[in-house]
Amino acid sequence: MEKLEVIRVQSSSKDQIYEVLREFHNMQTSKKIDADSSDDEELKEIKFYQNSIFQYDLILILKWTSKRDSMLKTKLGYILAETLSQFGQISHSIWDFKL
């Protein structure tokens, strides 16, 4: 099974966008991000996207493969959402692959 965990950050300034990216980079280099794969789920990819019109909107997409049909948010997703919430409004959701 494949699922996407999407964390959207809506900030209010360009400075906050840079802070989000800096914080994410710090988490990557300190290995906080790589440590969340389990026997049932494996993190395959992480990508950041910036809205092309509203430049203060970012989404972070975590691509997971799972041995079971789970629509639960991951521990890593919760950690990232909580950490990034200091930079703006957060939306955290799970998307299931259907086709």
FENLINUR-V276276 format. One record per pair of residues at least 12 apart in sequence whose C-alpha atoms are under 8 Angstrom apart, sorted by the first residue. I is the first residue (numbers start at 1). J is the second residue. D is the distance in whole Angstrom. If there is no record, write none. Layout:
# FENLINUR-V276276
I	J	D
I	J	D
This chain:
# FENLINUR-V276276
1	65	6
1	66	5
1	67	6
1	68	7
1	69	6
1	97	8
2	63	7
2	64	6
2	65	5
2	66	6
2	96	7
2	97	6
3	63	6
3	64	5
3	65	6
3	66	8
3	71	8
3	94	7
3	95	6
3	96	5
3	97	6
4	61	6
4	62	6
4	63	5
4	64	6
4	94	6
4	95	5
4	96	6
4	97	8
5	61	6
5	62	5
5	63	7
5	64	8
5	73	7
5	77	7
5	92	7
5	93	6
5	94	5
5	95	6
6	59	7
6	60	6
6	61	5
6	62	6
6	91	8
6	92	6
6	93	5
6	94	6
6	95	7
7	59	6
7	60	5
7	61	7
7	77	8
7	81	6
7	90	7
7	91	6
7	92	5
7	93	7
8	57	7
8	58	6
8	59	4
8	60	6
8	89	8
8	90	6
8	91	5
8	92	6
9	57	6
9	58	5
9	59	6
9	84	7
9	85	7
9	87	7
9	88	6
9	89	6
9	90	5
9	91	7
10	56	6
10	57	5
10	58	7
10	87	8
10	88	5
10	89	5
10	90	7
11	56	5
11	57	6
11	87	6
11	88	4
11	89	7
12	56	6
12	88	7
13	56	6
14	55	8
14	56	6
16	87	6
16	88	8
17	56	6
17	58	8
17	87	8
19	87	7
20	84	6
20	87	7
23	84	8
33	76	7
36	75	7
36	76	6
40	66	6
40	67	5
40	68	7
41	64	6
41	65	6
41	66	4
41	67	7
42	64	6
42	65	5
42	66	6
43	62	7
43	63	6
43	64	5
43	65	7
44	62	8
44	63	5
44	64	6
44	65	7
45	61	8
45	62	6
45	63	5
45	64	7
46	60	7
46	61	6
46	62	5
46	63	6
47	60	6
47	61	5
47	62	7
48	60	5
48	61	6
62	77	8
71	94	6
71	95	8
71	96	7
72	94	7
73	93	7
73	94	7
77	92	8
